[in-house]
Amino acid sequence: MFVRILLVLSLFILSSCSVPTTTTYSNNVYHSVLMLKKENIPDNFFPQDLKIVSVGDSLTEGVGDVTNQGGYTSFLEQQLRSQKGFNDVNIINYGVQGLTTTDLLHRLENDIPEQAMDQADIVIITIGGNDMLQVVQQNFLNLSFDIFEQEQARYESRLKGIIDEIRSMNSEAQIFLVGLYNPFFAIGVLFEEIDMVIKTWNNASKDLLSGYSETTYVEIEDIFEDQSERLLYTDEFHPNTRGYELISERIVETIIKQKTEERSVGSHSNDH
C-alpha cells in the first residue's frame, strides 16, 4: 500500500513539475522572439527578390555586347544574385536602339505594359545620348555650345516627363538614371568640347533628380575616361562587353549604397 501511494505521489509531482517547466520555457522563447526589434535583424536575414525593369536606348538594349545577352542587364542579374541581400533577380529589358527622350516618353505611355512597371522594385533608365546626337545632326554646319545649352532645357523637360510618367505607374520603385559618357576621347579638341557638353547635361540630370525621392543618378562618365582598357565596341561609340560589365558594376554599387543610406536613415529615425 505504501509503495502504491509513493508511486501515485511521484507521478503527481512529476506531472506538476514538468508541464509548467515546458510551458514556461516555451513562453519565454515566444516572448523573446516577439521582443526582437526589427532594426536589429540584418537586411540579408530574409533575402529579397528583385523585379527590375530596364528602359531606354541602345545601352539598355545592349548594342555592342558581342555575347548578345543584353548588355549591362545580363551582368546586373549575375552580380545582384551574388549579393547576400538578394535572392531571385528578374530583369525585363525594354531597351530599343535609337530612342530619344521623346521616343521613350511615347513608349512609356503606349508600349510598355503598365503591369510590368507597377510590379517593379527598381526601374533603370539609359537615355540622352541620341538627343545629343540629334543636336549634332541638325546643326552640323553651325554647331556651338549655345545650341547644346538651348537643347538642354528641352531635354530636361522631357526627362522630367519620363520620371513623372514612371512615377504615375509606380510610386514606390527605386529609379536609377544612368548618366552619359563621352566616347570621343581620341578626337582631341572635339573631345574637350563634347566633354564639357556632356558634363553640363549630366549635372542638369543630377539637379533634376534631386527633386524626387527614391530617384538616383548613376555616374559612368569616369569609367570611359580610363584609356588603359579598351571599353568601346568596334563602332567606337557603344560600350563593348567589358564596358557593359563595368556599367553593371557601377549600377550595383549605386544600388547597394542607396540601400545602405536608407538603412542608416531608418536606424537613426528609430533611435528617436
C-alpha angles and dihedrals in degrees: 000000000000091000091051091051091050091051092051092047091049092052090048093050093047093049093045092050102040100050098053091044092055092042092048092049092049092048092049092052091046094050092045091056092047091051094055108116114235092225090060093061112091115245090237092055088092107031112226125233111222129207111193129186116198118198134175145061137328092311089064093042089051103237107180095030103122091199090064089218097128106278115250094000095070091050091044092057092052095044095049092048089055090059116095094228096059131068119174117014121196119186124188112198117209096167120142124186116244099022119152124196088266090054094046093051090052090047092051091050097046116013113032112082110249091215092059091050093045092055095048120115090191133024118197122196132195113182142129105067093095091046087058093046089050090058090053093049095047095045102031096136097044103028115161140158090252091062091052089048092053092049091047091069091053090045091054091051092052092045089053088052090053093051091046092050092051090048091052088056095042122013096184108042120112108246120207121189114199111217129231124266133201114243094178099082092129097057101079115211093016088056092055093049094046089044091058091049093049092049090050093050092046091051089050090053091050091051091049094050092049087072092062131070121231089017120120138183118227113211114214101148093096092053092068094043089072105091095182090091130042107242103161130088121241090272087067090228112070123058117261122227092279090048090055091049090056091046089053092050090053091050091051091049090051093048092050092046091050092051091046091053090049091052090050093051091046092049093051092047091052091050089060 
